[in-house]
């Protein structure tokens, strides 16, 4: 069990780094590692992963640098839909087989990866200093470009629907939901990649709560030492990822996210 805890700690650190870089909570990596390599059932892996997601989200809330990027008004609005989806997903958690959850996971990962690759050359739009960013838009200083970026939020209905679906998948699969939310906010809603990642990382904590409660009640969260190891690793990894995230090019972040998603999709769809 000690070796399991060490591997989970390391997996949590990688997941936390991805959470800071991409706003995805790291569950998209942590669940397959716990399930495929450590032998936990998909439900047990999802339960441990959701606790790690909570740790990533708490790290975001505690980080001054992340708070400079995340959009609080947009997060609160999207949380209405993502938490509703997570609550719905928690209620119907036992209706599908483990194999079905694995297929959903793989198909979701490959679909989002294809969207990212298709829009790899899409650049974040800067509206300019004098632009009206609206109620949900904002401005932030981009350390990579050395300029202040202004943006407005568009196509809110798409963001709301995807937030609900992301919440459902969070309870089903323990992936936090950011794996869907970040590409959607960036590609369709006009939110810059760094802001989308920070906002998603903040949101995934609240979105994960219904799933954590349901998995605990169902007896899937028996390995408390694994959950603790995942959380400690995630918090340490988050600090490293945050240092890298502000200096990494947006195109590189998109390529990293697409690569991670393709690997995960292959694990669950090919085997």
Secondary structure as a PSIPRED ss2 file (coil, helix, strand):
# PSIPRED VFORMAT (PSIPRED V4.0)

   1 X C   1.000  0.000  0.000
   2 X H   0.000  1.000  0.000
   3 X H   0.000  1.000  0.000
   4 X H   0.000  1.000  0.000
   5 X H   0.000  1.000  0.000
   6 X H   0.000  1.000  0.000
   7 X H   0.000  1.000  0.000
   8 X H   0.000  1.000  0.000
   9 X H   0.000  1.000  0.000
  10 X H   0.000  1.000  0.000
  11 X H   0.000  1.000  0.000
  12 X H   0.000  1.000  0.000
  13 X H   0.000  1.000  0.000
  14 X H   0.000  1.000  0.000
  15 X H   0.000  1.000  0.000
  16 X H   0.000  1.000  0.000
  17 X H   0.000  1.000  0.000
  18 X H   0.000  1.000  0.000
  19 X H   0.000  1.000  0.000
  20 X H   0.000  1.000  0.000
  21 X H   0.000  1.000  0.000
  22 X H   0.000  1.000  0.000
  23 X C   1.000  0.000  0.000
  24 X C   1.000  0.000  0.000
  25 X C   1.000  0.000  0.000
  26 X C   1.000  0.000  0.000
  27 X H   0.000  1.000  0.000
  28 X H   0.000  1.000  0.000
  29 X H   0.000  1.000  0.000
  30 X H   0.000  1.000  0.000
  31 X H   0.000  1.000  0.000
  32 X H   0.000  1.000  0.000
  33 X H   0.000  1.000  0.000
  34 X H   0.000  1.000  0.000
  35 X H   0.000  1.000  0.000
  36 X H   0.000  1.000  0.000
  37 X H   0.000  1.000  0.000
  38 X C   1.000  0.000  0.000
  39 X C   1.000  0.000  0.000
  40 X C   1.000  0.000  0.000
  41 X C   1.000  0.000  0.000
  42 X H   0.000  1.000  0.000
  43 X H   0.000  1.000  0.000
  44 X H   0.000  1.000  0.000
  45 X H   0.000  1.000  0.000
  46 X H   0.000  1.000  0.000
  47 X H   0.000  1.000  0.000
  48 X H   0.000  1.000  0.000
  49 X H   0.000  1.000  0.000
  50 X H   0.000  1.000  0.000
  51 X H   0.000  1.000  0.000
  52 X H   0.000  1.000  0.000
  53 X H   0.000  1.000  0.000
  54 X H   0.000  1.000  0.000
  55 X H   0.000  1.000  0.000
  56 X H   0.000  1.000  0.000
  57 X H   0.000  1.000  0.000
  58 X H   0.000  1.000  0.000
  59 X H   0.000  1.000  0.000
  60 X H   0.000  1.000  0.000
  61 X H   0.000  1.000  0.000
  62 X H   0.000  1.000  0.000
  63 X C   1.000  0.000  0.000
  64 X H   0.000  1.000  0.000
  65 X H   0.000  1.000  0.000
  66 X H   0.000  1.000  0.000
  67 X H   0.000  1.000  0.000
  68 X H   0.000  1.000  0.000
  69 X H   0.000  1.000  0.000
  70 X C   1.000  0.000  0.000
  71 X C   1.000  0.000  0.000
  72 X H   0.000  1.000  0.000
  73 X H   0.000  1.000  0.000
  74 X H   0.000  1.000  0.000
  75 X H   0.000  1.000  0.000
  76 X H   0.000  1.000  0.000
  77 X H   0.000  1.000  0.000
  78 X H   0.000  1.000  0.000
  79 X H   0.000  1.000  0.000
  80 X H   0.000  1.000  0.000
  81 X H   0.000  1.000  0.000
  82 X H   0.000  1.000  0.000
  83 X H   0.000  1.000  0.000
  84 X H   0.000  1.000  0.000
  85 X H   0.000  1.000  0.000
  86 X H   0.000  1.000  0.000
  87 X H   0.000  1.000  0.000
  88 X H   0.000  1.000  0.000
  89 X H   0.000  1.000  0.000
  90 X H   0.000  1.000  0.000
  91 X H   0.000  1.000  0.000
  92 X C   1.000  0.000  0.000
  93 X H   0.000  1.000  0.000
  94 X H   0.000  1.000  0.000
  95 X H   0.000  1.000  0.000
  96 X C   1.000  0.000  0.000
  97 X C   1.000  0.000  0.000
  98 X H   0.000  1.000  0.000
  99 X H   0.000  1.000  0.000
 100 X H   0.000  1.000  0.000
 101 X H   0.000  1.000  0.000
 102 X H   0.000  1.000  0.000
 103 X H   0.000  1.000  0.000
 104 X H   0.000  1.000  0.000
 105 X H   0.000  1.000  0.000
 106 X H   0.000  1.000  0.000
 107 X H   0.000  1.000  0.000
 108 X H   0.000  1.000  0.000
 109 X H   0.000  1.000  0.000
 110 X H   0.000  1.000  0.000
 111 X H   0.000  1.000  0.000
 112 X H   0.000  1.000  0.000
 113 X H   0.000  1.000  0.000
 114 X H   0.000  1.000  0.000
 115 X H   0.000  1.000  0.000
 116 X H   0.000  1.000  0.000
 117 X H   0.000  1.000  0.000
 118 X H   0.000  1.000  0.000
 119 X C   1.000  0.000  0.000
 120 X C   1.000  0.000  0.000
 121 X C   1.000  0.000  0.000
 122 X C   1.000  0.000  0.000
 123 X C   1.000  0.000  0.000
 124 X C   1.000  0.000  0.000
 125 X C   1.000  0.000  0.000
 126 X C   1.000  0.000  0.000
 127 X C   1.000  0.000  0.000
 128 X C   1.000  0.000  0.000
 129 X C   1.000  0.000  0.000
 130 X C   1.000  0.000  0.000
 131 X C   1.000  0.000  0.000
 132 X C   1.000  0.000  0.000
 133 X C   1.000  0.000  0.000
 134 X C   1.000  0.000  0.000
 135 X C   1.000  0.000  0.000
 136 X C   1.000  0.000  0.000
 137 X C   1.000  0.000  0.000
 138 X E   0.000  0.000  1.000
 139 X E   0.000  0.000  1.000
 140 X E   0.000  0.000  1.000
 141 X E   0.000  0.000  1.000
 142 X E   0.000  0.000  1.000
 143 X C   1.000  0.000  0.000
 144 X C   1.000  0.000  0.000
 145 X C   1.000  0.000  0.000
 146 X C   1.000  0.000  0.000
 147 X E   0.000  0.000  1.000
 148 X E   0.000  0.000  1.000
 149 X E   0.000  0.000  1.000
 150 X E   0.000  0.000  1.000
 151 X E   0.000  0.000  1.000
 152 X C   1.000  0.000  0.000
 153 X C   1.000  0.000  0.000
 154 X C   1.000  0.000  0.000
 155 X C   1.000  0.000  0.000
 156 X H   0.000  1.000  0.000
 157 X H   0.000  1.000  0.000
 158 X H   0.000  1.000  0.000
 159 X H   0.000  1.000  0.000
 160 X H   0.000  1.000  0.000
 161 X H   0.000  1.000  0.000
 162 X H   0.000  1.000  0.000
 163 X H   0.000  1.000  0.000
 164 X H   0.000  1.000  0.000
 165 X H   0.000  1.000  0.000
 166 X H   0.000  1.000  0.000
 167 X H   0.000  1.000  0.000
 168 X H   0.000  1.000  0.000
 169 X H   0.000  1.000  0.000
 170 X H   0.000  1.000  0.000
 171 X H   0.000  1.000  0.000
 172 X H   0.000  1.000  0.000
 173 X H   0.000  1.000  0.000
 174 X C   1.000  0.000  0.000
 175 X C   1.000  0.000  0.000
 176 X C   1.000  0.000  0.000
 177 X C   1.000  0.000  0.000
 178 X H   0.000  1.000  0.000
 179 X H   0.000  1.000  0.000
 180 X H   0.000  1.000  0.000
 181 X H   0.000  1.000  0.000
 182 X H   0.000  1.000  0.000
 183 X H   0.000  1.000  0.000
 184 X H   0.000  1.000  0.000
 185 X H   0.000  1.000  0.000
 186 X H   0.000  1.000  0.000
 187 X H   0.000  1.000  0.000
 188 X C   1.000  0.000  0.000
 189 X C   1.000  0.000  0.000
 190 X C   1.000  0.000  0.000
 191 X C   1.000  0.000  0.000
 192 X C   1.000  0.000  0.000
 193 X H   0.000  1.000  0.000
 194 X H   0.000  1.000  0.000
 195 X H   0.000  1.000  0.000
 196 X H   0.000  1.000  0.000
 197 X H   0.000  1.000  0.000
 198 X H   0.000  1.000  0.000
 199 X H   0.000  1.000  0.000
 200 X H   0.000  1.000  0.000
 201 X H   0.000  1.000  0.000
 202 X H   0.000  1.000  0.000
 203 X H   0.000  1.000  0.000
 204 X H   0.000  1.000  0.000
 205 X H   0.000  1.000  0.000
 206 X H   0.000  1.000  0.000
 207 X H   0.000  1.000  0.000
 208 X H   0.000  1.000  0.000
 209 X H   0.000  1.000  0.000
 210 X H   0.000  1.000  0.000
 211 X H   0.000  1.000  0.000
 212 X H   0.000  1.000  0.000
 213 X H   0.000  1.000  0.000
 214 X H   0.000  1.000  0.000
 215 X H   0.000  1.000  0.000
 216 X H   0.000  1.000  0.000
 217 X H   0.000  1.000  0.000
 218 X C   1.000  0.000  0.000
 219 X C   1.000  0.000  0.000
 220 X C   1.000  0.000  0.000
 221 X C   1.000  0.000  0.000
 222 X C   1.000  0.000  0.000
 223 X C   1.000  0.000  0.000
 224 X H   0.000  1.000  0.000
 225 X H   0.000  1.000  0.000
 226 X H   0.000  1.000  0.000
 227 X H   0.000  1.000  0.000
 228 X H   0.000  1.000  0.000
 229 X H   0.000  1.000  0.000
 230 X H   0.000  1.000  0.000
 231 X H   0.000  1.000  0.000
 232 X H   0.000  1.000  0.000
 233 X H   0.000  1.000  0.000
 234 X H   0.000  1.000  0.000
 235 X H   0.000  1.000  0.000
 236 X H   0.000  1.000  0.000
 237 X H   0.000  1.000  0.000
 238 X H   0.000  1.000  0.000
 239 X H   0.000  1.000  0.000
 240 X H   0.000  1.000  0.000
 241 X H   0.000  1.000  0.000
 242 X H   0.000  1.000  0.000
 243 X H   0.000  1.000  0.000
 244 X H   0.000  1.000  0.000
 245 X H   0.000  1.000  0.000
 246 X C   1.000  0.000  0.000
 247 X C   1.000  0.000  0.000
 248 X C   1.000  0.000  0.000
 249 X C   1.000  0.000  0.000
 250 X H   0.000  1.000  0.000
 251 X H   0.000  1.000  0.000
 252 X H   0.000  1.000  0.000
 253 X H   0.000  1.000  0.000
 254 X H   0.000  1.000  0.000
 255 X H   0.000  1.000  0.000
 256 X H   0.000  1.000  0.000
 257 X H   0.000  1.000  0.000
 258 X H   0.000  1.000  0.000
 259 X H   0.000  1.000  0.000
 260 X H   0.000  1.000  0.000
 261 X H   0.000  1.000  0.000
 262 X H   0.000  1.000  0.000
 263 X H   0.000  1.000  0.000
 264 X H   0.000  1.000  0.000
 265 X H   0.000  1.000  0.000
 266 X H   0.000  1.000  0.000
 267 X H   0.000  1.000  0.000
 268 X H   0.000  1.000  0.000
 269 X H   0.000  1.000  0.000
 270 X H   0.000  1.000  0.000
 271 X C   1.000  0.000  0.000
